[in-house]
Structure formats: structure tokens, C-alpha cells
Amino acid sequence: MKTADARAMSVDQLDEEVLKLKKEQFNLRFQRATGQLENTARVRVIRRDIARIKTIAQQKRVGQEPAVAAGAEKKPKAAAAPKAKRAAAAPKKKAAAKSKSK
């Protein structure tokens, strides 16, 4: 389930969805124990969906819903600039080490 879908639900609907997912998680655990589970990745997806829905439900109960627009774009990371500085500084250290070894 996507976050946007969960945010559109009421707290009661979210609680029902968590209950449904917990039942599915229970069935998947039994399938895994008996060797009948074919899609092992589904266990992980269900576990994360439960956590996501519980988090959103708690935020709604507290009244702390984040105001994120549906089409909001991510800001570009500023981590690219320091890498360039480190790359430029690396040859100087190597050159200094070579001169010491002579």
C-alpha cells in the first residue's frame, strides 16, 4: 500500500487494514514454516506495510500529519560539492607521501 492511499483513510479504516495485514502475515508465517511459501519477499512487504500504516494512524491520532503535496519534487542533494573537494585534495596527499619516502 502506498503512503498516499493510507493517508486518505480514516483512523478506523487504518486499524482495519492493520488487522487484515496481520492476518495475512500470520498465514505467511505458517506457509513459510510448512515450506509452502513461494513469494518470500511478500513477508517483508507486509511487515513494512503494517509499520507504515501504524505510523500514519498514530500521526493522525496525535494530529501531526505532515503536509506533503502529491506532486512535490525532491530537492537536489548538496553532497556532490564536497566530493569534488576531496577528490582534488587526494592527489596532494599522495604527492606529499611520495616526497617523504625519497
N, C-alpha and C positions, 0 to 999 in steps of 0.2 A: 504494500500500500504506500502510495506517495504521501508526503507530508502535507501537501496542499489538500488532498482528499480528507485527511484526518482533521485538519484544521477547520474544515467546513462542517464537521459533525458536531453534535451536542455532546456534553459530558456523558449522558446516559447512553448515547449511541457508541461512544468510545469504550465505555465499560462493557457493553455487549460484544463489541468487536474483540476486546481483550479476552473475554470469556471464550469466544469462538476460536481464537488463535491458540489459547491454552489447551483446548480440547484437541485441536489439530496437532499441537506439539506433543501431547500425551500419546496420541496414536502413532506419531512418527517415532517416538522413543520405543514403543512396542515393536514396530516394524523393524527398527534397527536391531533390537535385541533378538528377534527371531530370524534375522537375515533376509527379510523381505523388502527392505528399503532400497529403492532403486535410485532415487534422486537425493543424495546425501546433502547437497547444498541447500535443500529446502529447510532442513533443521536450522541452519544458520539464518536464513531469510526470516523464518517465523520468529526466532528469538529476537532478532533486531526489530522486526515489526512490533512485537509486544513492547519492547523498550521504548520505541518511538511513540507509540500510542499512549503508553503510560505517562511519558514525559509531557506530551501535549495535553492530556487530561489534567495533569497536575498544574500545568501553566494556566489552564482555563479556570480551574478551581481557585487559584490564587489571584487570578485576574492579571496575569503577567504575559499576555500574548504578545509575541514580537510583531511589529508592524513591517512585514516584508512584502513588497509588491510582487505580483506574479511575474512580471517581465523584467525584474531588476537584474542588471548586469553586474558581474563581479568586477571589482577594482583590480587593475593590474598590480602584480606584486613588485615591490621595490627591491627585491633581493638580487636582482640582476646586476646592479651597480657595484655592490661590494665584491662580487666575484671577479669583476674586471680589475678592481684594485688589487685583489690578492694575486691574480694571475700576473699582473705587472710587477709585483713585489717579489714573486718567487724566483725569477732569474737572478735578481740581485743577490739573494741569499746563496744561490748556487755558486755564483761568481766569487762571492766572498769566501766560501768554503774552499774553493779551488786554490785561491791565492794563499790561504793559510796552510794548505797541505804541501806547497812547494818549498 
